[in-house]
Amino acid sequence: MLLQKTQGDLEKLRSVGPLVHNITNYVVMNNTANALLAIGASPIMAHAIEEVEEMVSISQCLVINIGTLSASWLEAMTRASAKAKELDKPIVLDPVGAGASQFRIQAIRKILEKGPPSIIRGNASEIISTAQDSAGGKGVDATDSSQAAITQAKLLSERYGSVVVVSGEVDYVVFGKEHHSIHQGHPLMTKVTGMGCTATAICGAFAAIQPNFAQAAFSAMAVMGIAGEMAAEEAKGPGTFQSVFLDKLFHLTSSEIQDRWKSN
């Protein structure tokens, strides 16, 4: 059933071509915009306080990524989040580097309180730090396994009513007390900056067309992992992987998803 729903979600995404508003970080803007285009969505990369509410109004989903955080960007994020909640549009949050500084802890808390996200996606350390609301994380690099974060992910999901995605060697999609595992991907994906941020953006694309946000997150992570596997087979290293990955996202077929399916 999950296989068929993922295939259907990808087909619908390409048919609809949703507009996804990203308030993301300088490091990954180009990568995530290209990935959204490759999968079939249309990206808006806008963070000016003066326009974020208007951008939310014309978009089908809001993606917030705190990677290169600043006070003005945080204000833009909270305004955009509040507007998305007002308009009942999905919000996807990537708590990049959660726990690395008090500023990030406070920013995440403020964003969560302003408009609880539909989906929260991060690595295990980020999810644990977000759930515990405490400092001590390493930053964007995970120091915990994805499985170790499941309990905290469930607490976070129950607290905010959000679907929580824990990325790692195995990805987990958690909603309430339930969770699914995604056994796709390749180690080379960890050698390219911004692949986690790309996963978050793709979650936003699927959330824009799939109102069941647990299914949207599952479809996004499965498609991301399968495209990564296929790209790794042809890439010579991290540099060529980036371009091949976009090609695989763009050309990915339902039969390729079925042939490589290892998730449940």
C-alpha beads as a LAMMPS data file, in Angstrom:
LAMMPS data file: protein, C-alpha beads

264 atoms
263 bonds

1 atom types
1 bond types

-500.0 500.0 xlo xhi
-500.0 500.0 ylo yhi
-500.0 500.0 zlo zhi

Masses

1 110.0

Atoms # bond

1 1 1 0.000 0.000 0.000
2 1 1 2.793 2.477 0.875
3 1 1 4.488 1.691 -2.431
4 1 1 1.374 2.422 -4.456
5 1 1 0.656 5.615 -2.505
6 1 1 4.210 6.846 -3.058
7 1 1 3.953 6.197 -6.771
8 1 1 0.621 8.014 -6.869
9 1 1 1.966 10.955 -4.878
10 1 1 4.863 11.430 -7.284
11 1 1 2.515 11.347 -10.263
12 1 1 0.192 13.896 -8.629
13 1 1 3.077 16.176 -7.655
14 1 1 4.299 16.299 -11.245
15 1 1 0.773 16.912 -12.500
16 1 1 -0.007 19.725 -10.060
17 1 1 3.419 21.406 -9.943
18 1 1 2.892 23.005 -6.505
19 1 1 4.467 26.317 -5.569
20 1 1 6.685 25.840 -2.498
21 1 1 7.813 28.874 -0.494
22 1 1 11.227 28.342 1.099
23 1 1 12.781 30.456 3.823
24 1 1 16.003 28.521 3.838
25 1 1 19.741 29.027 4.252
26 1 1 22.377 30.570 2.007
27 1 1 24.329 27.315 1.755
28 1 1 21.555 25.332 0.061
29 1 1 19.292 27.784 -1.778
30 1 1 20.463 26.753 -5.231
31 1 1 20.522 23.028 -4.397
32 1 1 17.025 22.921 -2.966
33 1 1 15.523 25.106 -5.672
34 1 1 16.948 22.819 -8.347
35 1 1 15.763 19.705 -6.536
36 1 1 12.234 21.093 -6.298
37 1 1 12.247 21.880 -10.006
38 1 1 13.589 18.399 -10.797
39 1 1 10.869 16.642 -8.792
40 1 1 8.149 18.690 -10.482
41 1 1 7.465 21.538 -8.027
42 1 1 8.091 25.271 -8.379
43 1 1 10.290 26.987 -5.766
44 1 1 10.067 30.468 -4.296
45 1 1 13.141 31.431 -2.264
46 1 1 12.070 34.551 -0.344
47 1 1 12.920 35.720 3.166
48 1 1 12.338 39.491 3.233
49 1 1 10.060 40.459 6.123
50 1 1 8.233 42.862 3.814
51 1 1 6.961 40.117 1.491
52 1 1 6.892 36.735 3.211
53 1 1 3.192 36.885 4.092
54 1 1 2.295 37.632 0.477
55 1 1 4.510 34.773 -0.691
56 1 1 2.790 32.376 1.691
57 1 1 -0.563 33.499 0.318
58 1 1 0.282 32.447 -3.236
59 1 1 2.120 29.224 -2.315
60 1 1 0.860 25.745 -1.522
61 1 1 3.385 25.022 1.253
62 1 1 5.869 26.851 3.493
63 1 1 9.308 25.353 4.209
64 1 1 11.341 26.883 7.061
65 1 1 15.035 26.023 7.434
66 1 1 17.070 27.739 10.171
67 1 1 20.519 26.865 8.802
68 1 1 21.864 30.435 8.499
69 1 1 19.713 32.051 11.119
70 1 1 19.555 35.759 11.981
71 1 1 17.171 37.951 13.954
72 1 1 15.541 39.386 10.822
73 1 1 15.155 35.942 9.264
74 1 1 13.575 34.651 12.461
75 1 1 11.031 37.473 12.317
76 1 1 10.290 36.557 8.693
77 1 1 9.892 32.898 9.647
78 1 1 7.443 33.581 12.462
79 1 1 5.379 35.948 10.316
80 1 1 5.271 33.449 7.471
81 1 1 4.395 30.610 9.832
82 1 1 1.537 32.562 11.389
83 1 1 0.194 33.421 7.934
84 1 1 0.399 29.805 6.794
85 1 1 -1.550 28.743 9.881
86 1 1 -4.154 31.421 9.214
87 1 1 -4.569 30.125 5.648
88 1 1 -4.411 26.452 6.707
89 1 1 -1.373 25.725 4.546
90 1 1 1.197 23.057 5.419
91 1 1 4.423 24.065 7.144
92 1 1 7.634 22.033 7.113
93 1 1 10.369 22.883 9.639
94 1 1 14.028 21.888 9.472
95 1 1 15.632 22.670 12.889
96 1 1 19.174 22.759 11.502
97 1 1 21.788 22.692 14.241
98 1 1 19.196 22.439 17.015
99 1 1 20.901 22.549 20.383
100 1 1 24.108 24.116 19.031
101 1 1 23.340 27.538 20.543
102 1 1 20.834 29.257 22.796
103 1 1 19.750 31.431 19.859
104 1 1 18.740 28.353 17.867
105 1 1 16.938 26.828 20.834
106 1 1 14.942 30.023 21.356
107 1 1 14.258 30.385 17.625
108 1 1 12.895 26.860 17.308
109 1 1 10.711 27.358 20.366
110 1 1 9.334 30.609 18.927
111 1 1 8.586 29.039 15.531
112 1 1 6.889 26.020 17.108
113 1 1 4.729 28.223 19.303
114 1 1 3.772 30.581 16.464
115 1 1 2.575 27.839 14.132
116 1 1 3.163 24.153 14.938
117 1 1 4.512 22.558 11.732
118 1 1 2.794 19.879 9.706
119 1 1 6.178 18.127 9.368
120 1 1 9.432 18.476 11.313
121 1 1 12.475 16.905 9.609
122 1 1 15.973 16.637 11.003
123 1 1 18.783 14.253 11.806
124 1 1 18.663 12.313 15.053
125 1 1 20.645 14.845 17.092
126 1 1 18.499 17.725 15.847
127 1 1 15.258 15.915 16.636
128 1 1 16.456 14.904 20.108
129 1 1 17.589 18.473 20.876
130 1 1 14.326 19.937 19.577
131 1 1 12.289 17.544 21.694
132 1 1 14.379 18.110 24.816
133 1 1 14.601 21.876 24.219
134 1 1 18.148 21.915 25.539
135 1 1 21.643 22.790 24.375
136 1 1 24.473 20.376 23.712
137 1 1 23.968 19.297 20.116
138 1 1 26.883 19.080 17.710
139 1 1 25.104 21.084 15.026
140 1 1 24.221 19.854 11.566
141 1 1 26.165 16.594 11.990
142 1 1 24.258 13.793 13.682
143 1 1 25.972 12.204 16.685
144 1 1 23.052 9.863 17.399
145 1 1 21.539 7.081 15.292
146 1 1 18.120 7.694 13.781
147 1 1 16.684 4.788 15.781
148 1 1 17.881 6.400 19.025
149 1 1 15.687 9.408 18.287
150 1 1 12.382 7.562 17.804
151 1 1 11.203 8.001 21.404
152 1 1 11.947 11.738 21.345
153 1 1 10.349 12.031 17.910
154 1 1 7.138 10.509 19.268
155 1 1 7.116 12.959 22.185
156 1 1 7.661 15.847 19.776
157 1 1 4.892 14.585 17.504
158 1 1 2.426 14.240 20.357
159 1 1 3.290 17.664 21.757
160 1 1 2.757 19.604 18.541
161 1 1 0.606 17.290 16.440
162 1 1 3.350 17.213 13.813
163 1 1 4.693 14.398 11.698
164 1 1 8.372 14.010 12.638
165 1 1 10.962 12.679 10.190
166 1 1 14.266 11.398 11.563
167 1 1 16.921 11.111 8.855
168 1 1 19.793 8.665 9.026
169 1 1 21.040 5.362 7.663
170 1 1 17.399 4.364 8.108
171 1 1 14.834 7.166 7.924
172 1 1 11.829 7.122 10.252
173 1 1 8.488 8.849 9.790
174 1 1 6.775 9.263 13.161
175 1 1 3.225 10.368 13.875
176 1 1 1.945 10.027 17.418
177 1 1 2.839 6.576 18.659
178 1 1 3.198 5.096 15.158
179 1 1 6.226 5.067 12.895
180 1 1 7.375 3.740 9.530
181 1 1 10.924 3.047 8.380
182 1 1 12.497 3.890 5.035
183 1 1 15.441 1.726 4.023
184 1 1 16.548 3.703 0.988
185 1 1 19.530 5.925 0.255
186 1 1 23.319 5.648 -0.001
187 1 1 26.272 6.732 2.206
188 1 1 27.497 9.093 -0.524
189 1 1 24.499 11.302 0.239
190 1 1 26.166 12.270 3.537
191 1 1 29.185 13.656 1.667
192 1 1 27.229 16.388 -0.103
193 1 1 26.247 19.589 1.695
194 1 1 22.540 20.231 1.950
195 1 1 21.081 16.812 1.214
196 1 1 19.112 16.944 4.466
197 1 1 17.844 20.405 3.554
198 1 1 16.894 19.041 0.140
199 1 1 14.913 16.274 1.842
200 1 1 13.045 18.906 3.850
201 1 1 12.176 20.872 0.709
202 1 1 10.953 17.709 -1.010
203 1 1 8.807 16.941 2.040
204 1 1 7.275 20.361 1.429
205 1 1 6.557 19.542 -2.206
206 1 1 4.745 16.340 -1.272
207 1 1 2.893 17.992 1.630
208 1 1 1.553 20.514 -0.863
209 1 1 -0.322 17.771 -2.747
210 1 1 -0.894 15.093 -0.079
211 1 1 -3.054 16.190 2.908
212 1 1 -2.027 13.107 4.888
213 1 1 1.279 14.547 6.059
214 1 1 2.654 11.228 7.328
215 1 1 2.158 9.795 3.857
216 1 1 3.595 12.943 2.270
217 1 1 6.740 12.662 4.401
218 1 1 7.055 8.947 3.675
219 1 1 6.718 9.482 -0.081
220 1 1 9.255 12.318 -0.019
221 1 1 11.902 10.385 1.905
222 1 1 11.428 7.212 -0.150
223 1 1 11.720 9.086 -3.449
224 1 1 14.738 11.015 -2.147
225 1 1 16.463 7.818 -1.030
226 1 1 15.814 5.916 -4.239
227 1 1 17.072 8.805 -6.383
228 1 1 20.157 8.928 -4.163
229 1 1 20.814 5.208 -4.615
230 1 1 20.555 5.503 -8.364
231 1 1 22.771 8.579 -8.483
232 1 1 25.455 6.927 -6.354
233 1 1 25.739 4.069 -8.846
234 1 1 26.804 6.479 -11.592
235 1 1 28.596 9.251 -9.698
236 1 1 32.372 9.358 -9.406
237 1 1 32.243 11.240 -6.122
238 1 1 30.371 14.022 -4.284
239 1 1 30.798 16.529 -7.107
240 1 1 29.248 14.449 -9.859
241 1 1 26.695 13.034 -7.415
242 1 1 24.942 16.408 -7.138
243 1 1 24.235 16.698 -10.848
244 1 1 23.364 13.031 -11.327
245 1 1 20.994 13.179 -8.351
246 1 1 18.987 15.969 -9.977
247 1 1 18.771 13.953 -13.192
248 1 1 17.536 10.900 -11.297
249 1 1 14.873 12.940 -9.497
250 1 1 13.738 14.390 -12.811
251 1 1 13.510 11.041 -14.630
252 1 1 12.384 8.796 -11.746
253 1 1 9.618 6.394 -12.794
254 1 1 7.049 4.316 -10.921
255 1 1 8.714 1.124 -12.127
256 1 1 12.091 2.256 -10.726
257 1 1 10.446 2.984 -7.380
258 1 1 8.908 -0.493 -7.383
259 1 1 12.149 -2.219 -8.397
260 1 1 14.142 -0.603 -5.574
261 1 1 11.505 -0.572 -2.841
262 1 1 12.833 -1.696 0.576
263 1 1 10.685 0.448 2.906
264 1 1 7.773 -0.349 5.203

Bonds

1 1 1 2
2 1 2 3
3 1 3 4
4 1 4 5
5 1 5 6
6 1 6 7
7 1 7 8
8 1 8 9
9 1 9 10
10 1 10 11
11 1 11 12
12 1 12 13
13 1 13 14
14 1 14 15
15 1 15 16
16 1 16 17
17 1 17 18
18 1 18 19
19 1 19 20
20 1 20 21
21 1 21 22
22 1 22 23
23 1 23 24
24 1 24 25
25 1 25 26
26 1 26 27
27 1 27 28
28 1 28 29
29 1 29 30
30 1 30 31
31 1 31 32
32 1 32 33
33 1 33 34
34 1 34 35
35 1 35 36
36 1 36 37
37 1 37 38
38 1 38 39
39 1 39 40
40 1 40 41
41 1 41 42
42 1 42 43
43 1 43 44
44 1 44 45
45 1 45 46
46 1 46 47
47 1 47 48
48 1 48 49
49 1 49 50
50 1 50 51
51 1 51 52
52 1 52 53
53 1 53 54
54 1 54 55
55 1 55 56
56 1 56 57
57 1 57 58
58 1 58 59
59 1 59 60
60 1 60 61
61 1 61 62
62 1 62 63
63 1 63 64
64 1 64 65
65 1 65 66
66 1 66 67
67 1 67 68
68 1 68 69
69 1 69 70
70 1 70 71
71 1 71 72
72 1 72 73
73 1 73 74
74 1 74 75
75 1 75 76
76 1 76 77
77 1 77 78
78 1 78 79
79 1 79 80
80 1 80 81
81 1 81 82
82 1 82 83
83 1 83 84
84 1 84 85
85 1 85 86
86 1 86 87
87 1 87 88
88 1 88 89
89 1 89 90
90 1 90 91
91 1 91 92
92 1 92 93
93 1 93 94
94 1 94 95
95 1 95 96
96 1 96 97
97 1 97 98
98 1 98 99
99 1 99 100
100 1 100 101
101 1 101 102
102 1 102 103
103 1 103 104
104 1 104 105
105 1 105 106
106 1 106 107
107 1 107 108
108 1 108 109
109 1 109 110
110 1 110 111
111 1 111 112
112 1 112 113
113 1 113 114
114 1 114 115
115 1 115 116
116 1 116 117
117 1 117 118
118 1 118 119
119 1 119 120
120 1 120 121
121 1 121 122
122 1 122 123
123 1 123 124
124 1 124 125
125 1 125 126
126 1 126 127
127 1 127 128
128 1 128 129
129 1 129 130
130 1 130 131
131 1 131 132
132 1 132 133
133 1 133 134
134 1 134 135
135 1 135 136
136 1 136 137
137 1 137 138
138 1 138 139
139 1 139 140
140 1 140 141
141 1 141 142
142 1 142 143
143 1 143 144
144 1 144 145
145 1 145 146
146 1 146 147
147 1 147 148
148 1 148 149
149 1 149 150
150 1 150 151
151 1 151 152
152 1 152 153
153 1 153 154
154 1 154 155
155 1 155 156
156 1 156 157
157 1 157 158
158 1 158 159
159 1 159 160
160 1 160 161
161 1 161 162
162 1 162 163
163 1 163 164
164 1 164 165
165 1 165 166
166 1 166 167
167 1 167 168
168 1 168 169
169 1 169 170
170 1 170 171
171 1 171 172
172 1 172 173
173 1 173 174
174 1 174 175
175 1 175 176
176 1 176 177
177 1 177 178
178 1 178 179
179 1 179 180
180 1 180 181
181 1 181 182
182 1 182 183
183 1 183 184
184 1 184 185
185 1 185 186
186 1 186 187
187 1 187 188
188 1 188 189
189 1 189 190
190 1 190 191
191 1 191 192
192 1 192 193
193 1 193 194
194 1 194 195
195 1 195 196
196 1 196 197
197 1 197 198
198 1 198 199
199 1 199 200
200 1 200 201
201 1 201 202
202 1 202 203
203 1 203 204
204 1 204 205
205 1 205 206
206 1 206 207
207 1 207 208
208 1 208 209
209 1 209 210
210 1 210 211
211 1 211 212
212 1 212 213
213 1 213 214
214 1 214 215
215 1 215 216
216 1 216 217
217 1 217 218
218 1 218 219
219 1 219 220
220 1 220 221
221 1 221 222
222 1 222 223
223 1 223 224
224 1 224 225
225 1 225 226
226 1 226 227
227 1 227 228
228 1 228 229
229 1 229 230
230 1 230 231
231 1 231 232
232 1 232 233
233 1 233 234
234 1 234 235
235 1 235 236
236 1 236 237
237 1 237 238
238 1 238 239
239 1 239 240
240 1 240 241
241 1 241 242
242 1 242 243
243 1 243 244
244 1 244 245
245 1 245 246
246 1 246 247
247 1 247 248
248 1 248 249
249 1 249 250
250 1 250 251
251 1 251 252
252 1 252 253
253 1 253 254
254 1 254 255
255 1 255 256
256 1 256 257
257 1 257 258
258 1 258 259
259 1 259 260
260 1 260 261
261 1 261 262
262 1 262 263
263 1 263 264
